[in-house]
Amino acid sequence: MTSRGLLDLIICRIPGLSIRERVTLCTKFEKEDEITILFREDVEKILGRPAARRPWTMDAVRRQAEKDAGAARLRGMSWVSCVSPGYPPLVREIYDPPAVLFYRGNLPDAERPAVAVVGTRRPDPPCAAAAFDMARYLGKRGISVVSGLALGIDAMAHRGNLEGGAPTAAVLGSGVDEIYPASNRPLARRILETGGALISEYPPGTPPRPWRFPARNRIISALARGTVIVQAPEKSGALLTAAFALEQGRDLWVAAAGLGSAGTAKLAADGAVVLRSAASILREWNMEDGGTECPVETGGARQEFSGGKALAVSLARMLDIEVEGT
């Protein structure tokens, strides 16, 4: 239990609120008894609109929050509010930070830069190997990898980072007690056993649903200083992560090994840097250690990043989304 008591869990369980409205309530209140005395109409007045179509009461919301707190204790879960000092500072600065982050394990070290490594669930073998090797190389140099615990590129990136000795972080599209896919439960256990983290904006018991995964992608990119798209077919969710990275002002690369996929090739054509070696990331960040470079491609010339505008516009058109500044 935090010093704010059940307040943050209560805010997470009020039906029908947007992400930013939950942040507003977290900012406005400091103790749970300040919000539990309110009625639905009071909350709607603060927000300036009806909060949900279906009826709800603050008493029912509080009871659910108490169940969440009990589940968190039983399953070794913690949570941190966007107004609390322990909240990841890079996530706090984005346009739509989660009001509350739930996690098991240890949140990434805010003093060390992390790299997001993402891609398709059905990678070609060279791309799967590239994800693993790059993440292992970074891990051996103390750089944690953030990904989504999905099959394919995500899982290979987590495994490579573990092999390199770094605490990797997985962001879920479900509660952190609802591991998906089930086949990655052993990987999730290993992540926790080695000092990493399972992270989600969803309360305990939240099942995986298709619409929750695109939203979690903004957290993957937000936790990292830069994002690498290893292999992305057209319409891949990894392209949405790339769009979020640009919107958030993060570095963006594509792995040369994945240029045979339409989405990855389009990113490169629109100006993303083609990553030929994981050592290039350390050079870009002035963190060179003189070690052997880790190739992440089978050929191809490096392209300079064009500043992001053309790439952001292209992503917005491909994915039918709005990217800030386009």
Beta strands, then each sheet from edge to edge (+ up, - down):
strand 1: 78-81
strand 2: 100-105
strand 3: 115-118
strand 4: 145-147
strand 5: 169-171
strand 6: 197-200
strand 7: 226-229
strand 8: 251-255
strand 9: 273-275
sheet 1: 1+ 2- 6+ 5+ 4+ 3+ 7+ 8+ 9+
end
